[in-house]
Amino acid sequence: MAVRAAVLPAVDAPLEITGIDLPEPGPGRVRVRLAAAGVCHSDLSLANGTMRLPVPAVLGHEGAGRVVAVGEGVTHLAPGDGVVLNWAPSCGACPACGRGEVWLCANALNGAAEVHARRTDDGTELYPGLNVAAFAEETVVPASCVLPAPDGVPLTDAALLGCAVLTGYGAVHHSARVLPGETVAVFGVGGVGLAALQSARIAGASTIVAVDVSPEKEELARSAGATDYLVASDTTAREIRARTGKQGVDVAVECVGRASTIRTAWDSTRRGGRTTVVGIGGKDQRVTFNALEIFHWGRTLSGCVYGDSDPVRDLPVLAEHIRAGRLDPGALVTERITLDGIPAAFDTMLAGKGGRALVVF
């Protein structure tokens, strides 16, 4: 059966909206009709080669929908079930999984190297960009890549749980481990940054400073929980220290992936503060420190993959926050688009505008 999809024909090539032929779900696989998919900066990182996976590929990794059909051996799902796509399923057998660090699973992206579909016009083999190929009307994925959608959460909201919300929430609660009363700065007010702001509010942070290059994002940031807003500049670290008794924040969460922003986030924390880097930067982005300052400031700098989250464990927790009104995935969405609007949404991300575009099918 042919469906429409957003295909990346090659690295740095424009996305093409085209027809693809999906196979029927074989053993252990599930066919899903997408309800919505978020347009994440990680998709852009695949398109420009920052993250290297096989191409040509159907992009999109943050989505939710309903099961259309299941293959042999799939017993925990049935047609009609609402599901959230899980782009990084853990294998349960590698050393990272053995330590309980499922977000570092060595085999999580093995599926991205398997042929996913073929173009309808010329039969070109296509790969799933990050396992799940969510930029399509329908997708066929391993059963490990789907989780039951939480009760009481609309599928359009549940779509954002698969990446932006899990990552932003996990960065605050699992990686940085923000405590009540602590001060927090979030760098980058995109989808993940907005989720981090909401999560810092849930954690009970006393001061939450949002930083972005765009002054237009202030209202969006404050609605998500920011108590202060700064337009990024050469004096950002100094301004943050001035707003925190000349100390600096306890925690900085960097959601941009740029060397200068990581350095500023580090400089914005107090002595002994913690900086969590969520943004995906390129190999050319070099961050430098001198040995004396590492000793003197006693700060911690750590990477954060997928929010250090376990989707199986964390989705129910996020759902409870949503039902209680503490977390609002819909507030991350600044634009609702169709499949044809994805290339323009990429341009918006490149321009540093908006929070999260949501493709609604």
N, C-alpha and C positions, 0 to 999 in steps of 0.2 A: 504494500500500500504506500503510495507516494504522499509525502507531507512537505510543507514549506519549512525552510530553515535558514539560519544565517551562517554562511560558510566562509572561513578564512582560507583562501586558495594558497597563500604563501605568506611567509613572514614579511611584514611591512606592506602587504597588499591590501587594497580596500576590501571590506566585507561584501559578500554577494548574497542577496536573498534569492534562493533558488529552490527547486524541488529536489528531494532526496528519496530514495527507496529504502525503507527500513525492513529488516528481516522480521519474521515472526519470532516471538520470544522462545528461545530454545530452553533446554534444561537449566534450571536455576536462574532464569532471567524473567524480567517483568517489563511489560509495555505500559507506558504512562502517557496520558493526555494532559499536557501542561495547562494549568490555570493561570500561572504567572511566573515570571523569571526576572530576577534583578540583574541590572547591568553593573557589574563590579569592575573595579580597577584591575583586578587580576586578569580579567578577560583582555583588557588593553595590554597588560604585561605579556600575555601570550601572543597577541597580535604583533607587538613590536619586537619580540624576541628576547625580552628580559627574562622570561621563563621559557625554557626550551622543551617543547613536546612535539610529537609528530604532526606534520601538516601534509595535505590540506585537512582541515578539521572543522567540525561543527562546534562553535564556542558555546559558552553559557554553563554555569555550574551552580547557580543559586536559584532553586525553583521548587514548585509544589504543584501537585495535580491529582488526578484520579487514575487508578489502575484500570486499564482497558482489558488486559489479558495477562495470564501468568503461564510460565513454562512448567514442564514436568519437575516435580520435587519442591515447588514453592507452595507451602501449606499455610504460611502465616499471613498471606495476603489474598484478596479476592477482588474480582472486577467490581468497580464502584468505590473501593476504599480510597480515602484521601491519604496522600503520602507527601513527605518532604524528601527531596533528593539530598543524598549525602555524598558529596564529591570525593571525600577522603575516607573510604571505609578501611578500618583497621583489619589486619590479617589475623591477629591474635597469636602469631607464632614467632615473630621476629624479636630480637632483643629489646627494642623499644616497647613493644606491646607487653613483653614479659615484665617490664618494669612498671607497667601501668601508664606509660607515656604514649597513648594511642595516637595522639596528634603528630608524633614523630615516626609513625609506622613506615618501615622501609619499603613496604610493598603497596602502599596506599594508592599510588598512581600507575600501577602496572596495567590497569585497564585502558589507559590512554594510548597504549601502543597497539591495541587490538582494532581491527577494522570494524567500524560502527555501521556504516551505510554506504550507498553509492549515489552519485549524482544521477538524476533521471535523464539528463540530456546526453551524457557521454560515458556513463558507467564508471567514472573516476572513484576510486576507493577513498573513503573519508574516515577520519579518526574522531573520537570524542575528546574535545579539547581538555577537559578536566574530568574525565570519566563519564559524565552524565549528559553532555550535549543538550543543555536546557534551552538553547535558542532555537527551538523547533516546536511545531505544533504537537508532536509526539516524539517520544524517545524510547529506546529499548536499553535497559541497564541490568547489571547483575542485581540479584535480590539484596545483596549487602549494601547497595547504593540507595536503598529506599527505607525510610522510617515512617511509622504511622504518624499521620498529622495529629497534633494535639486537639482534643475535644474543645469546642467553644472558640477556636481561633480560625477566622476566615482564611481560606487557602491563599488569598492575595497577601495576607500578612505572614502566613506560615512560610511563604516562599523566601522571605528575608531572614528567616531563622537559620537557613542552611549555610550562610556565610557571614553577612554583615553583623547580625545580632549576636551569633555565637562568638564571633571574633572580638567584637567590641566589649561584650559582657565578660568574656573570658580574660581579655587583657586586663580588665580592672579587678575581677574577682579571683582569678586563678594565677595570673602572672604577677601583677603588681600587688595583689592582695591588699587593696585599699581598706583601711579601718575607719570606723566612725570618727568624725572630727578631723581627719586628715585633709590636707589641701592637695588639689590635683590640677594639672594643666594638660589639656588635650590639644595636640597639634594636628590640624587638618579636619575640617568639618565636612567630610563626605559621609557616605553611609556608615562606615565603620566608626568614624569619629563621633557621629551623632549617637550611635549605639553606646559608645564609651561614655559620652556625657550623661545619657540616661542612667547608665550603670553606676557611674560615680555618685549620682544622686541617690540611687537605691542603696549604695554602700554607706551613705550618711556622710559624705565629704562635706566639709564646712565651706570651703571656697573652691569653686570649679571655674578655671580660666580656660576659655576656648580661644585658639589662635588659628587664623587662616589668612590667606593673601587677599581674600575678597571681603570688602566691607559689607556687601549685600547679604552675607550669611549671618549677620549678628542676630537678627530676629529668630532665625531658624535655630541657632545655637542656644539662645536663651530659652526658647520653648522646650528644648531638650534637657535643660538643667543647668546651663552655664550661669554663674553669678557675675562673671566678668567676660569681656570680649576684647581681644586685641587684634589689630591688623598687623600681620607679620612685618617686621622691619629689623634693622641692625641693632635696635635697642630692646628687642622683645625680652631677652633674659633679664635685663636691668628693670624693665617695667614689671615683670612678674615678681621679682624680688621686692620691689617697692610696695607691691600689693600684699605681700606676705611678711610684713615686719622686717624687711631687709634680709630675710632668711632664705627665701626660695620655697618652692612647693615640696611637699613630701614625695609626690609621685608625678612624673611626666609620662604621658602616653603619646608616642609618635606614630601617626597614621599616614605619613606621607612617603617615607622611603627615600629621603634625600639627605645627603651627607650634611649639608648646612643645617637642616632642620633637626637631625639627630644631635648634632653638636649643640644647637641652641637649647634643645630639650634637656640635655645633660647640664648645661650651664644654668638652667632655670631651677634646678632642684637644690634643696638645702644640703648642707654637709651631712652625709649619710643618707641622702635621698635615693630614690629608685627611678630609673628610666626604663620603660618597656618599649621596644621597637616593634611595631606591628607592620609598618609600611614595607613594601617590597621594592628595594632599590637595585640598581644595576651594578655590575662588577666594576664599573668605572667610578662609582661613588665611594670615595675614600674618606674615612673619619679618622682624625689624628688626635692623640692625647700625648702629653709628656708624662714621664714617669713620676715626677714630683707631684703633679696635681692628682694623679690616681691615688697616691698615698695620702696626700693632705686632705682631699675632700671626702674620701671614704665612701664614695657613691657607688651604686650598683647599676650596671648597664646590661640589659638582657634582651635577647631576641624572643619573639612570641609567635609561634606558628599556630594559625587557626584558633587563636585565643587560648592555647593550652587546654582545649576543650575536648570532651568526650561527648559527641552528639547523643548517644544513647542515654547517658546520664544527665546531660544538661538540658535537652529539649523539654522534658517535663517541668524542670525548674523554671525555665523561661516562660512556659505556658502558664504556670501559676502566677508569675509576675504580670503577665498580660491580662489574665482574667481578673486580677486584683486591681488593675488600673495603674500599676507602677511602671509598666513598660509598654510602649506603643510603637510597634514596627511601622505602622502606617505613617508616623511622623518623620520617618527617614526618607519617605518618597517625596520628591519634588516635581516629578513628571511621570505621568502614565502614558505609555506609548504602545503602538502596535509593533509587530515584528519588523515592518518596513522602517520603523524609526530608530532601529539600533545603530546604524552607521552615524546618524546625527548625534545620538547619545554619546558615542565615542568622542566626537568632536567637542561636545560639552565638557566631558571629563578632561580632555586635553587642555581646555581653556581654564580649568580649575573652577568651574561653576557647578552649582547644584549639589544636592545630596545624593539621592539614588533614583535613577530612572527605573521604572517598573514596567516590564513588558506584560501586558494583559492579553491573553489569548481568547 
